[in-house]
């Protein structure tokens, strides 16, 4: 029986009905005892018309009929919309990828050098250990905590190479889910869009703490502290180490101290996402000061790192998850469990990005060059902020205070524009940004500051 | 206000975190690396080595890299490269001329090698068939179970390997496929089964495919060794082509770790066949969403190498040649088995000379090592049957050694392999094969439970009745649920 059905299966698939027709019930399906439970129709039988003859053809109708399109990613969706726009004045201020003044992607010189060195060395492509490249893990922890930090010397940091910030966050989320079932992660309102998705898929509950104050276009510090205090003891508090995404608003050093106090009081765990080390102030060391302060207090800390922005290694997916523990024994155990989570995800992490970072950070000359390029990139953004602020202040006669542009730090600026105003930015001015009012200054050139200022002023005043 | 608690006084948050069990495969490598013995051998992980025991970077990989520019870092190029990789990989596995390719009736996404592709599929399966299970062959790669368990999809096994005959347990396999509930998800190895090296014949695949049709099962293929089993990429995809001919809608996890030697770059593709382009888009969007919360996207370096190799005809030709030269040819194996009967007699030298002529013509390194290892064991007059060393296909040899013997090999001889007795033939070289054979002979001859092994006359009785078990029921007839 099976063979006769199979012989009919060789009818050209172009004669097959679309899933649309099948759903509409135009398909007259044969009966069979081989019904797949989930489908009402028999997925095994499908009638086809070949000429005027209908044949019962055995072919497996896809069992994924019911699958709908997933919603587009809000951030990456912006770039796609931008690409589709043909207007000559269009401006992409969506994704946080660094661009030069000419608005071209920038491959750091230091990365080109490292890449060339690797090519010449002709290294093998063997599997890395599950925890990643040892040389990379060493330098990444030193870069974040400082090479002389006692936590490193005492081997109290569990460091595992991860796939950029996302991958590292996911490893930590899985660890939390496994060892702190029911514990919540508190994320800032707003935060990077993918944070909630990561915790959702890792089945870790989360809630928000107040962060952005639209009235001041600054930090709602009291709200933040109150919400952290109110959280159940033993919650994980997700903090942006520097250059908060999307607002660009960072706590001051004094505010950081208070945040640390409250976290210690409530016995929470601080969980840092450090995606912009170097991009905030231009100094790699200075940008790590918040994390280092927490660690210096003897607190146990989780910290996810990414080299996507500061080394421009977006596409190579290189980062790390660090867990600072109170003992080297705990660190060893935690590391073993992080490895156990990584193995059924991807077995071992990719080698190329790790080698690049290890060769740059591990070589004194290259590291120095990187510091210089970092300063240059951060510097360009600071210049752009200044120019934007100047343009806004001179063009806008309403007396609105635009100084937040200068106070905010890092790649992004939270303009305070609402959704309708953002739509106006895109529809009228062809300025692409995320709907929460965030613009990526890394995508802005000095030449375009005046145009952007016009767009912002128009949207702010003329649209509600 | 700020109380700086010292580390000494407070407990760790992580006190309740126990040390994880070591992954059985990477634990072997770790132990090997930690061993200072100068003549140690690593037969653990399945990564190809040359006769010096060194990893090999294929020429096609070097050529591809030379052509790749640093402009890979552009996001737009990344998207184009990812699409190219998916397109070319689909052609490779489904066949350039297949309808599936022509009509673009597949969803595909780059993945973090085979592991990542399996994980994406497992997540996808859980999301859209939350009550489903996965049927895994017994035995299978140890990480398969971890992957599906991680996403809370329960697994069942179907019988596959017959430990006594060291071959496929086809009747039992068909039985288990039949008895599984209709519409079950099955994971299949289309060639070079890991860890056994035992593959169904084309005819057996056809029967399996027919039964799958009747039962409406979903076949998911883990394609880790395309090109590695026979040296022929088309031939190694035969099982998949058979299923395609039969109209199955399948899923495939492809890995380029072994067949392009790109282990550390984590390059693979997950593809799922669909009804049409619209459904393909929907599935793609779901798969992308799943990967975005795990790691974003896979690293571009590996993606650009593979898409270059597959899409540049000159470089692809180099690759196809290298796959044949370095890797295994199954024709040679089948040729070998014709002479197997000689091995039971004393005049194995004749058959050996015939075979050595063959392998001078068709020699590939892993082949040669299989033959030499088997020869060496027989020269030592091992009472056991080592036929399976040359019968099995691919990178691995399922030696039949038990845990106690594996342990002895490690402790006494500094030879490392996974506890299930799986040997990675890639770790065997002309320099170490004699030492390896001697060691295996020592530990099997000294088996405490099987004193009978010392009495070769008793074993000859066994061979006369064609009983090819490697030992007593007590030591050998263990369940094959090994290191899963």
Interface residues (C-beta under 8 A of the other chain):
Chain A: X2 X3 X5 X6 X9 X10 X12 X13 X14 X16 X18 X19 X34 X35 X36 X37 X38 X43 X44 X57 X58 X59 X60 X61 X62 X63 X64 X65 X66 X67 X68 X69 X70 X72 X73 X79 X83 X95 X97 X105 X107 X111 X112 X115 X119 X122 X124 X125 X126 X127 X128 X129 X130 X156 X162 X163 X164 X166 X167 X170 X179 X194 X197 X198 X200 X201 X202 X257 X260 X261 X264 X269 X296 X297 X298 X299 X300 X312 X313 X314 X315 X316 X317 X318 X323 X325 X326 X327 X330 X332 X333 X334 X336 X337 X339 X340 X343 X344 X345 X346 X347 X348 X349 X350 X351 X352 X353
Chain B: X1 X2 X3 X4 X5 X6 X7 X10 X11 X12 X13 X14 X15 X16 X17 X18 X19 X20 X21 X22 X23 X26 X29 X30 X45 X47 X54 X55 X56 X57 X61 X62 X65 X66 X70 X71 X72 X73 X74 X75 X76 X78 X99 X103 X105 X112 X113 X115 X116 X119 X128 X129 X143 X146 X147 X149 X150 X182 X183 X210 X211 X213 X214 X215 X216 X218 X245 X246 X247 X248 X249 X257 X261 X262 X263 X264 X265 X266 X272 X273 X274 X275 X276 X278 X279 X281 X282 X283 X285 X286 X288 X289 X290 X292 X293 X294 X295 X296 X297 X298 X299 X300 X301 X302
